[in-house]
């Protein structure tokens, strides 16, 4: 099995209520819960981080395609939001994504760009089957790399 990331994304929490330090290959940032949830709102909450992944992947994918086509679309914006409901005892999540092109585009260009947005890697991952494998460890020395797991 080969991981997508060379180094894992690492999260650590101390005694400050809900404030997490997230480390990635070149730095770190703070994630936190909003004040209404007992946090200090000193960084994005998990839902914001989740939606940020979709927004940034959509934008990068669109930029690559637009540049390759040589189209004059200098600015793009993406709004993402999430809603959830329980139907027949099952939690169903809905992600709404609105894409804005801040330039004149044809209907044909917009339709193609929406197809491209739907094909960004994070969109494809979210719309596919996903398995989250979690392993608990305690007392052992902290590992810098991921614990090896068997392929499924």
C-alpha positions in Angstrom: 0.0 0.0 0.0 1.2 3.5 -0.8 0.0 6.5 1.1 -1.0 9.7 -0.8 1.0 11.9 1.6 4.7 11.5 2.1 4.2 12.5 5.8 1.0 12.1 7.7 -1.1 15.1 8.7 -0.7 15.1 12.5 -3.1 16.6 15.0 -2.3 17.2 18.7 -4.5 18.6 21.5 -3.3 19.8 24.9 -5.3 21.1 27.8 -6.8 24.2 26.1 -10.4 23.2 25.4 -10.8 22.0 21.8 -7.7 23.8 20.4 -5.8 21.5 18.1 -2.5 22.0 16.4 -2.5 20.5 12.9 0.9 19.8 11.4 1.5 19.2 7.7 4.7 18.7 5.7 5.7 22.4 5.7 4.1 24.0 8.8 1.2 24.0 11.2 -2.0 25.8 12.0 -4.6 25.9 14.7 -8.0 24.2 14.5 -10.7 25.0 17.1 -14.4 24.9 17.8 -16.6 27.9 17.7 -17.4 29.7 20.9 -21.0 28.4 20.9 -19.5 24.9 21.1 -17.1 25.7 23.9 -14.0 26.6 21.9 -12.3 29.9 21.4 -12.8 30.0 17.6 -9.0 30.6 17.1 -9.0 28.5 14.0 -11.2 26.7 11.6 -13.4 24.0 13.0 -13.5 20.4 11.5 -16.5 21.1 9.2 -14.8 24.2 7.8 -11.5 22.3 7.2 -13.5 19.6 5.5 -15.3 22.0 3.2 -12.0 23.9 2.6 -10.6 20.7 1.1 -13.3 20.6 -1.4 -13.2 24.3 -2.3 -9.4 24.4 -2.7 -9.3 21.2 -4.8 -12.1 22.5 -7.0 -10.3 25.8 -7.5 -7.0 24.2 -8.3 -8.5 21.7 -10.7 -10.4 24.4 -12.5 -7.3 26.7 -12.7 -5.3 23.8 -14.3 -8.0 23.2 -16.9 -8.6 26.9 -17.7 -4.8 27.5 -18.0 -4.4 24.5 -20.3 -7.2 25.7 -22.5 -5.8 29.3 -22.5 -9.2 30.8 -21.5 -9.2 34.3 -20.1 -10.9 33.6 -16.7 -8.6 35.3 -14.2 -10.7 34.8 -11.0 -12.9 32.0 -9.7 -14.7 31.7 -6.4 -16.3 28.6 -4.8 -18.8 28.6 -1.9 -19.3 25.3 -0.1 -21.7 24.5 2.7 -23.1 21.4 4.4 -26.4 20.3 5.7 -27.5 17.0 7.2 -30.7 15.2 8.0 -31.6 11.8 9.4 -33.8 9.6 7.1 -34.9 6.2 8.3 -32.3 6.3 11.0 -29.4 7.1 8.6 -27.5 10.4 8.6 -27.4 11.8 5.1 -25.0 14.7 4.4 -25.5 17.2 1.6 -22.7 19.3 0.3 -23.7 22.3 -1.8 -20.9 23.8 -4.0 -21.5 27.0 -6.0 -18.8 28.0 -8.5 -18.5 31.7 -9.7 -16.5 32.7 -12.7 -15.6 36.4 -12.5 -15.4 36.9 -16.2 -17.6 36.5 -19.2 -18.0 32.8 -20.0 -20.1 31.0 -22.6 -22.7 28.5 -21.6 -20.6 25.8 -23.1 -17.6 26.9 -21.1 -19.6 26.9 -17.8 -21.0 23.5 -18.5 -17.6 22.0 -19.2 -16.1 23.7 -16.2 -18.8 22.3 -13.9 -18.0 18.8 -15.3 -14.3 19.5 -14.4 -15.3 20.8 -10.9 -17.2 17.6 -10.3 -14.1 15.6 -11.3 -11.7 17.1 -8.9 -9.9 14.5 -6.8 -11.6 15.4 -3.5 -15.1 15.3 -5.3 -14.3 11.9 -6.7 -13.1 10.7 -3.3 -16.2 12.0 -1.5 -18.5 10.4 -4.0 -16.8 7.0 -3.9 -16.7 4.3 -1.3 -14.6 5.4 1.7 -13.3 3.3 4.5 -11.8 4.9 7.6 -9.4 2.6 9.4 -8.7 3.7 13.0 -6.1 2.1 15.3 -5.7 3.1 19.0 -2.2 3.1 20.6 -1.3 4.0 24.1 1.8 4.2 26.1 4.1 3.5 23.2 6.6 6.0 21.8 4.9 8.4 19.4 5.6 7.4 15.8 6.5 9.9 13.1 5.1 7.8 10.4 1.8 5.9 10.0 1.4 2.5 11.5 1.5 0.0 8.6 -1.8 -1.6 7.8 -2.7 -4.6 5.6 -4.1 -3.8 2.2 -7.8 -4.5 1.7 
